[in-house]
């Protein structure tokens, strides 16, 4: 281990990162465009100010301020059954009297599944995309589903079920930053299987329901009330200016908004590592290249914050951006991954293989294990890749060992705080060595 690595290691503090995570979690759900997101952005700004690096804040327009007020889902035919539910981020409301419509189950929700389905006036349910796979049929307006196409074909609502058993409400992402015009709800894994049983898509038979040869339609009633108003998000940019090639930039990226619940592992832990890297790198000799620490809004709405940053700064001259690394869902899990490819707003994006090799080299030199994987959803790396910037992405919470993404369980108690020191050490070594080249 060289002197740079030793200096970085000795300055990393899990206690500081614990304080960061606790503070961000205390703001509650940090939906982009809301007061809670503004509190998170202000906290990040103040921490950058304390460190003594340059700080700027960009306003990102076109984001709604959204809040759930009420959500109820009930099967009314062929039997009656209340389902446990939550509104999806950005969901529209039903009429005051509710929405009654037939459920359409489309399997995995591939393009072929939708092409052969009669979608008009239906509530659409699909299987959730599988972890570590590329079966996310998203489009250019929603991060985790072909919302635009389905609305154009007359869908009147969306229903998603959790990936995991345990009567947990998990929130997929079907809305862009301007919200949805129709209701979108999530139900538990168990209620999802119950609906499939009614549809004869599962082996069991619900209590009180007699098997018939013909398939009977499922009629649902949705009562959803949400509030939405025009707003904006905030991107916070901290910067250590290089001394020789200051126009060349290395970026460390983490989003500070979240979709549901306290949002500790998604994504307060990554923000904490971002802040900690700024703290320890500010104490190192000034690098040749500039380093930017980017805290973005609106990742949960389809990376609107990072797209705004790329449009404003990167597209003028992408060649000045020599390397970026995105951190997301790093607070717990059984493995550390570098992402090889993923889906960003309907497009397959490939992370930079040379940067990934360098990350492996850094891990080997520090004595840490890491492995590569595809991922069903891109994060804030996607807009940088689409702009032609070499970009890497580190993540942990994408395996069955830690399934509570976008749930109310994602609180400080589930975070491996000491494990964040490993991430901070890997990332600080990686970006500093890129910056001194």
N, C-alpha and C positions, 0 to 999 in steps of 0.2 A: 504494500500500500504506500503510495507516494505522499509527500508532505501536504499537497492540496487536499487529498482525501482525509488525511488525519486531522487537518484543521477544520474541515467541514464537519466531520463526525463529532468532534469534541464540543462544537457550538450548538448542536441540535438539542432542542428541549421538548420532550413529550408534554411537560407541564404547561408550557405556553400553548401548544396545540390543543390541549384539553380545554384550556380557557377559551380559545377561539371557538371550538365546537360547541361548548356549553352556551356561549353568548349567542351564536347564530341559531341554535335550537330554541333558545328562549323566545325568539320572535314568532314562533309558531309557523304554520304553513307560509312559506315565502313565495306565494304565487307572483309571477312577474306582473308588474304594473300596479301592485297594491302597496299599502303603507308598510306592510311587513317586509316586502322586498326592499323598499327604500331604506328601512332601518338596517338591513343587512349590508346594502351598498355603502351606507354612511359608516358602518363599523369598519368595513374593509378600507375605506378611504382614511379614516382616522388612524388605523394601524400603519398604513403606508406613510402617513405624515409622521408618526412617531419614529419610524425607521429612519426617516430623513431622505427618502428618495423622492424623485419628481412624481407628482400625482395629477391626473386629470380625470374628469368624469364626462362621459358622453350620454346625452339623452337619446333614447331609441324610441321613436314614435311608432304608432300602429299597433299597440298592445292594449287589450282591454284590462280593466280592473274587474276581476271575477270573484264571486262568492256563492257557495252553495247555501240555500236556505232550507230546502226540504227535498227528500227523495224517497219515493215509495214505489215498489214494483209488486204486482200481483198477477198470478195466473187466474184467469176467470173461466176458461174453457180449455180442456174437457173436464177438469176438476178445479176447485178453488184452492189456492195456496199463496200465502204471502212469502216473498223472497227478501233476503237481507241485501241491502243495496246502498250504493253511494253514487252521486253524480260524478261524471268524469270532468276533469279540468276543462273549462271552456264550454261545457254543455249549455245548450239552450233550454228554455222552459217549455213545459207543456201548456196547453190552454188551461184556464182555471178549473175546468171540469175534468181535466186529465186527457190522456191519449189512449184510445183502445185500438189495437191493431194486431195483425197476425205476426207471429214469430217466424222468421226464415233462417234456418241453420244452414250455413254454407261450408261446413267442414273446415279445412285449413284456410279457406279464404284466398285461394290462388286465383289468378286471372281466369283460368278455365272454370273454376267453381262459379265465379260470378257470371261468366258468359252464358251458362246454361240455366241460370236462375231467373225467376220472375221477381224482380226487386220492388216494383212499384207498390207503394202503400204498405210496405212491410218494415218490421223492426228486424234488423240484421244481427245475427249472432254467428261468430266464428270461433274456432279453436285459437287460443293465444299462440303467437309465434314461439317456437322452441328456442331455448337458450343455446348459445354457441352455434347457431345455424343461420342460414341466409334466406329463410322463408318468410320474410317480412314484406308483404305486398303493399307497401306504402306508396303515396304519390307525392306530387310537388307541393301540396298544401297541408299535409299532415304527416307527422313523423312515424306513425305506427299503423297506418291503414289507408286504403284507397278511398278516403272520405269524399273527395270531389266527385269521383266517378259514380259512387253510390247515390249521392244526393242528386246528381244529374239524371239518374235513372229512377228517381222518385222514392228513395228510402225515406221513412218518416221517423226513424230512430235507430239507435245503436245500443246493443247490449253485449258486454264482454264479461267473461268469468275469470277468476283468479287462476293462476297456473298451479297453485299448491293447495293441498287439503289443509283443514284447520279452521274453517269458517272465518277466513281472513279476507278482508276487502282490499284488493289490490287495484291500482289505478293505471290502466293503459292510457296511451296518449293518442287521441284522435282529432284534436283540435289544433288549428293554427292560432296565431296571436290575436286574430279578430273574433275568435269564438265560433261556435256552431249555431246554425239556425234551427236545429232539431235537438231533442233530448238525447243524451248519451249517458248510459249508466253502467256500473260494474256490479256484479253479484259474486257470491262466494263460489269456490270450486264445487262444493257440494250441491249448491243450487243449480250450477251449470250442468252437472251430471244428471240431476233430477229432470231438467228440461229435456236433455237428450234421451232419458228413459221414456218420457212421455212421447217423444218423437220416434221411438223404437230405434234409436241410434246407440243404445247401450244395452247391456245384457240383463239388467235388473228391471223389476216392475215396481213402480211406486205403490205404496200402501193405499188401498182403496181404489185402485185403477185396474180394470180388467182388460187383459190383452185382447185385441181385435185384429182381424186380418188386415183391414184397411187402416191407413194412417189417418189420424184425426188431427186437424189443425190446432195449434196452441194459440190462444188469444190472450194477450197481455193487456193490463192497464198500467200505464206509467203516470205517476203524479210527481212532477219535477218542478221545483221553483228555484231559480238562480237569479242573481243580480249581476249585471255587467254594464260598464260605462267606459267611454273612451279614456285611455290613459297612456302611459309611456313606461319604459324600463330604463335602467341605468347600467351602463358599462363603466367599470372603474379600472383605470390603467395606471399601474406603478412602473417606474422606469429607472434603471441604472444606466446612465449614458456611457457609452464606450469612449475610450480616449484616442483611438486611432481611426477605426472604421465605424464611427458612431451611427452612420446611416444603415449599416447592416444590423439586422435584428434577430435575436433568439427569443422565442416566446414560451412562457409557461401559462397554461390555460386551465381555469376551473370556473364553473358556473355557480352563482350564489342563490339562484331561485330553486324552488322544488315543486313537486306535483301534489303531494299528499302527506299528511302527518308532519312530524318534527323535521324530517329531512336531514338526519345526522350523517348517515353514510352516503346519502344522495342529496346534497353534495357538500355539506358543511365540512366534512373531513378533508376533501380536496382543497377547499378554500383555506383551511388551516395549514395544509402543507404548502400551498402557494405563499401564504404569509410568512411561514417559517423559512422557506427558501429565500424570500426577499430579505429577511432579517440576517441570515447567516452569510448570504452573498454580498450584502452591503458592507460587511466587515472584511471582505477579501480585497486584494489589490484590484484596482479598476481594470476590467477586461478590455480587450481591443474592440469588441463589438458591443452594442447595446443589448441589454436584457429587459424585456417587458414582462410584467406580471399582470395577467389579464383576468379580471373577474367579471363574468358576463351575465347579463340578464337573459331570460327567455329561452333557455336551452330546452325546457319542457314543452315549449310551443313550436318546436322545429328549428332550434338554433337561430332564432331571429337576432339575438344579440351578437353572436359571432358573425353572422352574415352581414350585419350592419358595420361591424368593425372592418371586415374584409372589403366591403364596398368603399368605405371611407379612406382606408389607409393602404391596403395590400394591393388592390387592383391597379393603382398608379404605377407600381413597379414591383411585381411579385419576386423578382430576382434579389431584392434587398432582404427578403426574409429567408434566412439561411437554415432555419430549423425551428419547429414548434413541437411541443409535447402537451397533450391534453390529459388531464386527470379527472376521472369520474368513478363513482362507486368504489372507493378504495378503502373504506373504513373497516372491513372485515371480510372473511372468506378463506377458503383453504389454499388458494393459489394466487400468485401474482401473474398477470397476463400482459403481454404486449399484443395489441390487436393488429391483425394482418389485413383484414378487409371487412366491410360492413355496408349497410344500406343507409344512405342519406337522402331523405326526401325523394324516394323512388329511384335513386341512382346508386349503382355499385361503386364504392370508393375503396381504393387500396392505399393503405398506409405505407410510408416510405421504407423499403427493405433495407437500405443502408443505415437509416436511423435505428431501425429495429436491431440490426446487427451490432451497432454501437451500444445500444442499451444492454444487449446480452454481454458484450465485453465489459461494460461497467459493472454489471452484476457479478460476473465471474471474478473480476479483480477485487470486489468487495466481499466475495464469499456468499452471494445470495442466489437463490434459484428463481428463474423466470421461464415462462413458456409462451408460445404463440398460439393464437386462436382466431377464427372468424367470430364476428359478433352480429346479432340480428339487427341492432340499431347503432348507427353512428352517433357520436356526440358532437361537441364543438370542434372536433377535428375535421368534420365533413366539409364545412365551408372553406377551410384553408386548403384541403386537398383539391377541391374543385377549382380553386384559384391557382393551382400549380405550385403550392408551397410544400416542401418536404415536411411531413407531419407524422408524429407518433402518438400513441394513445395507450395509457396504462390503466388497468382496471382489475378489481378483485371480485366484486359481488355479482358474479354472473354464472355461478354453478349452483347445484342443488343444495350445497352445504349452507348457503345463506340466501334464503328465498324471499326475504321480506322487503324487497324493493318496492317503493311507492305504497307503503302501508303505514298505518299508525304506529307500528312496532319499531320503526326506524328512528329510535331515540338514542340518547347518549349511552344508555346502558348496554347497547349491543356493539358499541365501537371498541375495537382493539386499539386503544390510544398508543400504547407502547409500540405497536406495529407500525404506526405512522412514522416513527423515526427511521425505519427501513426505507419507506417510500421517499421521505425527505432526503435521506442520504443518497439514494440512487439518483433522484431527480436533480439535486443540487450539483452532484458530480457531473452528470450528463450535460446540463445546460452550461455550467461554468466552463467546462473543457471545450464545448463548442464555441463559447464566447471568446476564449483566449486564442483561438486558432488564427 
